[in-house]
Amino acid sequence: MIEGRGSRRQLAARAALAAAIGLGGADLALVAACDSTSGGAGAGTFDAGASPNASIYPAPLVTEAPDLDAAAPDASAQGLVADPSGRLLVPDASALPPEPLQPDTDLAAEPLGTKDLAGVTLEGSWRWRDVPQAPRAPEVAVEGVKEAQKLTVLAFKVDLSDSGRMRLEHASRALPLPARSEIRARVDRWGSLVMWPGAASFRVVPPGALRTVIGERRVDVTPLSVGTVRAAGEGKRLGVPTRKVDLASSLGTLRIELGKVPEAGDGGAVLCRALVEIAGVDPRSPVCVSGEVPLGAAYAWQEGGGIGLEMTAMIKRTDLAPGELLVPPPGAKRERSGLPIAAGGVFLTREELAAFRSSALPMPAKPDPAAPGEGFLAVNRSDLLMYLLLDGVPVVAVPPLAERYVLGPPRGRYGVAWRTFLGDRIGAPQTLELPARIVYGVTPDAGAPDGG
């Protein structure tokens, strides 16, 4: 739970009990004082390299939860009932609305359980749109390009417990967050955690910030909206009947395909909340319900472009290790800034890139004197994390206002294209001769880039 001056659940239960047995305001204050907890965390900080439009604190969710701090006029209004002996029974706290994770509030570790959990394990991958292909030429080594595509599949694995825990592990060398890093979330909290590889450290991701974490490797809060919801038919994935739903927000549209998987319990709703949040939709959307699991999703952004997501395998489990789904786990260090980053940002080795061509071509003198003698220099002059694709394969992710030198591709002609991970910026494909200096964007005025 989030530590502070007494949780909302405790206050709600005390207020309801006081109303039911007729305590006055002074008596209730005394009860509260006897059960208070000390708190007070310092103001949280965000990435030093974040966008100038970043919010320091998360925007409130668009629909405020009921005021749980106010007592109801009678016990029945709070859902309290009495047992046969006349003692009042307080309802299960899990029925109360989740609480938002705040960047400046300490989050206590969850206790380690001893029993294995039931749920499901999913394997899936992100699917890019408008990916250019390698040029047709005798020297293009088709098998080498195909092998590189396999090595850079945007794969992940998700564990969902019926008790309402989600653990999404990155399983690709080409995702914005490095392999073995994780995103964890729980049903009784809005927002999520990013775990460093090995789960030794974590950072709180408040509601509205998951989109920039996934797409830009930074924690910037995006405003959330209620959006509009429309049924879009039925389908079938992984042998499971599904219902399709279209959600629209100011950012774009999301078509999500939900399969009935009772074994997933509340864990399915937690994954659904994460996916709708990426689309700029409030995770309190009624689309996300217990016992349904997202098996496919397709995002189309307002300004063009998009990305898809597809689950490729599902296993029903009764042996999920409880220690691997804790949010957060005991002993993990909380980080106040930064995110896990793979060193370098180049996804393929020199030998793997050399396999793109069966032989090098004799090329004319370089028209750009700033071009390197071999390979290519990828220069990103925007304030976005940009991927550079070579023959349709993600080769390198270049941070904002940075450059990366990539060795390996033999001299020759290549299909080249820039894009953001989520596909909200997709550059026009072009054929270039390597070695080359490949530049995206223009130098921002006065060193103050816009929000992209």
Helices and strands as residue ranges (DSSP letters): H 8-21, H 25-34, G 76-78, E 81-82, E 88-89, G 93-95, E 99-100, E 117-128, H 142-151, E 155-161, E 165-170, E 182-186, E 189-190, E 192-195, E 201-205, H 210-216, E 228-237, E 240-248, E 252-260, G 262-264, H 266-278, E 292-301, E 306-320, G 322-324, E 333-334, H 350-354, E 376-380, E 386-390, E 393-398, E 402-406, E 412-419, E 430-434, E 436-440, G 445-447
